[in-house]
Amino acid sequence: MPHSNHSTPARSFAALLLGAALFCTTVEAKPSSQLKIYAIDVEGGQATLFVTPASEALLVDTGWADNDGRDAARIARVARAAGVTQLDYVIITHYHADHVGGFPDLATRIPVRTVIDHGDYNNTDDEETKRGWLAYRNAITGGIRRLTLHAGDRIPLREVRATVVSSGGVQVAEPLAGVDASSNSNCADAARYAADTSENALSLGIEMSWGSARILDLGDLTADRERALVCPMNKLGRIDVYIVSHHGASESNSPLLLNSIRPRVSIMDNGATKGGAPSVIDTIRNTPGVEALWQLHYAEEGGVAHNAPPEYIANLSGVDAANYLLVSVESNGSVTVYNSRTGRSQRYLPPGRAQ
């Protein structure tokens, strides 16, 4: 289990974070007009619950199958704590087991109105992914509506604007609303990556805007596809909250993407031994304008030097307690992150405002 005696790199990063944030002991505050984002621990898969100011619930991915229904139960438990009685939308970013596996079980635990995906699975070479797709398809019953959305489409939420920026291997062609359409100087010297042919490259990614605040979740989109989002124009602009792609795997989260979107607060849904690559943690730390990196798990691969400080981690080494992170976003760009393990929160004010 990590202790507070960090190595020099970790200590300097901790100082940066503490200097950039307002630290307080609190329970989950519930002021009006917030977009709430729950990063749920599904052991290195993804399950991210968005609850909008209009009380609509959108879940991105459903974790793994099996394990006695562990992930579906965890999602349902957090949803109840959030006051959610039905899921208005469930996005399946892609059909890998750690993203789609929990859906059939989850649909028996909490009502689902609409599922959103990138289209049918057509790769006959990957039997495990094919099984996940078929189980998902067969679970779309009982009046659940299915939508296949493409890059540029909108998710019909009230008050919050949610735009699909990547789907089925195609990325949005034009800059998002309010984004400067000038060329991106980061592109010239950026590394190029081989084309990814896996299901990850088909991930359905979204950008969500609430007032001046902007959130990005790209599923497991890989580095070659990231380039299409920010070159030759940066179509995404500056991001306030970044759901770290691919659980922090190095096949994603390229320096080009990070230096283009410059997220203020990053939330990594890694597991203890899945994701959380040291190179990705370093890339996020070195991104201009970074204020915080939060992790669902202490990443065993990186040791103390390549993890956030303990207060920024929901689950430390040892027995997993399935702690979650709650991100509360205000329309002026203020961001507050609550760690359910510590019961403490940190608030990050919009750029230009005094702490």
Steps between C-alpha positions, in 0.01 A plus 500: 500500500645842411594734783539876520882488470495554122802509276597843369291484177188395690556763769541779247183393321314491831615854573375613160160344564462638848603843380243494223203381704284599792525208744226436753339226705142452393218267422358492149370855459191534285465860382259558215592508133784249494595230257611202708737232373551178697809296410399152617757234585456203265856372535662652195191513281286808453175606660452877517165638612397852398206661681401824330357814660164390354537170695551291187732202545750391234734207564810449288579126493414225744819324611558125488262202504526211748666536843154427649360818347759715678512790254128526432442499876758775554346717227150451639620583851663827392197587288274460804732719706478762224120490513475335157198272454543440127773541240374727226798411281769233510788555258699193402820650366608169344453127549804395699413297809603769751253749347196302387518192722290626789206621289276190502519476880466875550184513289334265750596720796403849381265608217676608179312718252748536211833344402745676269782330305720529190315233297497123462811294568629349175845358587467122498863443609459608863275246667510655848393841370237337280354326808483831682324663207246220470423501872448877486280479190287225654455704819342792312148392587195621690457824314864612513564721198828469309670793326809473279666841492772638275762770534330838519170365635352637822367305795157651580566617856332803656718793617828318423639478144652159425665450160636177355856575388604149398303191400561193288850614403391844377581822684310828493594704191443853630597679821243481776280799577702780653841351413753715313548346155863610456772248421662306782873568541541178701451293185822585319745304713263250660568128473289298260352165597418188303135449418319304769269232361348384828157577644661782699535710184121490455431651844210741529635811670309801626562861593257642753452872561326656798522878489867582450612160639602226259551126562656240269458121505644308203461144627807302389573706189859443390774750418471482120131597525574769757705680237196538275325690780771764543685522165537704290238694702433440867131413477465441875654810656582531871343240730421549868443134600663215308392143559840349424471278194552124510545491880832680459648255247794618291330405170284808564552839672766622258696814590347653186147455636586611853693808388212594272211464746704601812256356754486671838380191690553140383314197637662162433281188524791260531528176695783396728666300221313633195569841348674776688813478282792703641549672164139620499518626856816691406333641188207629703730649763700682233198640315479881515225622731450170687351545846430145608514131413267272697507119478252228587788270600860517603679368189736227619721529190604858568594496867495820704678704232233430237176531693304793631542564873277277719241770563430504124440123477166335579637149563848440639694171496345206679136399535288691250213688663343616168534867592390749236586855398233768459568799278257791538516751217344846513397695191771762564772234470557433870582134565485318835630144542383290795686183602260254665794323670621806688174696521692807380452733206709741299363787300663642187383847404481618139822643354553861597306483827680522831493196725 
